[in-house]
Amino acid sequence: MKKLNLNRFWAIEENQNFLRFTKQNIVLALSISVIYFIWFSQVVPYRPEHSTLYFLILILFYLNGVTRSFVKAMLPFVIFWILYDSLRIIPNYAVNPVHIKQPYEIEKYLFGVNDNGVRLTLNEYFTKYHTPFLDLLSGLFYINWVPVPFLFGIYAFWKDKALIYSFTYCFLFVNLIGFVVYYTYPAAPPWYVAEYGFIEHFNIMGNVGNLKHFDALVGAPIFKGIYEKNANVFAAMPSLHSAYPLIVLYFAAKKRVGYFIVFFVIFCVGIWCSAVYSNHHYVIDVLAGITCAVLGIVLFNLFVRKPMIKYILPL
């Protein structure tokens, strides 16, 4: 059965003679461009990286057949970035009450440690007893939460065209589940409690947390620059940072990458520990992120078996 005209869009066009400037391509590019810039100027506040992403995709789409196929395969990453950046339009704290004290108390009860007769969360403990080695190690793990999945996507693109589409769309699917939880249960991260206590403060930007020690060690405001642009403060539950490496691990195992699977296991554990050590997530947030990944992978595998999905997407 022919997949409508979408079959032409999804087709692998890795030869150098593919038709760049067909009427269909030009109309599609112009339409998407107009919608994109209206969205990121009139709806979402414009930032320079919006133009950077746009022109990068446009160049890759028209450069040659290989880059065109790559853009199609990685499209879910772009959709994720646009959706995540657009969450600021309707903050989750405007939809449901923010939970600040509850996750803190649950965390302290389940995973708290005693320090000289005082019960602390693991976040508070590591804030008090951090070391330069762990500061550096946690920062190195945490800064790779996007590069490692992206690099795995590049690897899958070259090695297994079917796998890359499953991987990227599963990644997007897990994020959509996480976004639903963000709005259902807005939750403050541990750095918020350390900074503001249990008092609600809206319209504030993100905080670098204990990753400030990494910035100090490398002598550059790497994480400071990242988190100052983050307006999704009350999105600690679930920790999608903790979900991403598990998605990569699942598809790496599915691809049977041999002993290299050890790297992905270490990456998983490293991200999970760094999320807590950096004061950005509680252990319960990490467990929720892991649950989100597992649930998303299971549901995605069931979802893609539907004839209509196979009819539309190259999965």
Secondary structure, 3 states (H helix, E strand, C coil): CCCCCHHHHHCCCCCCCCCCCCHHHHHHHHHHHHHHHHHHHHHCCCCHHHHHHHHHHHHHHHHCHHHHHHHHHCHHHHHHHHHHHHHHHCCHHHCCCCECHHHHHHHHHHHCEEECCEEECHHHHHHHCCCHHHHHHHHHHHCCCCHHHHHHHHHHHHHCHHHHHHHHHHHHHHHHHHHHHHHHCCECCHHHHHHHCCCCCCCCCCCCHHHHHHHHHHCCCHHHHHHCCCCCCCECCCCHHHHHHHHHHHHHHHHCCHHHHHHHHHHHHHHHHHHHHCCCCCHHHHHHHHHHHHHHHHHHHHHCCCHHHHHHCCC
